[in-house]
Amino acid sequence: MHPPDFYDVAELERIAVPRWTSGLRSFIQGGAGNGSGVRANRLAQSKWSLRARVLVDVSTVDTSTPVLGVPVDVPIMIVPSGLHALVLPRVR
């Protein structure tokens, strides 16, 4: 089975929600406690956007950046999560 394509988090959520049980849906969408953390995260994320840049020289692109003072070539991080098995049961 090929995973569905999505282009933003809202679209991913629209694809995922019908696949979740009602308990899992409440847990993920509500966050911990009263959901204030989820609301704060969505508000913070709504203030950011990617700016399309056309006609920009991309012959030399540098994606490196320091993370906690350590140089990282590609700043894509995967953080530990003990609850990912709730939505991906086949993944360790």
Secondary structure, DSSP 8 states (H G I E B T S, - for coil): ------SSHHHHHHHHGGGS-HHHHHHHHH-STTSHHHHHHHHHHHT-------S---SS----EEETTEEESS-------SSGGGT-TT--
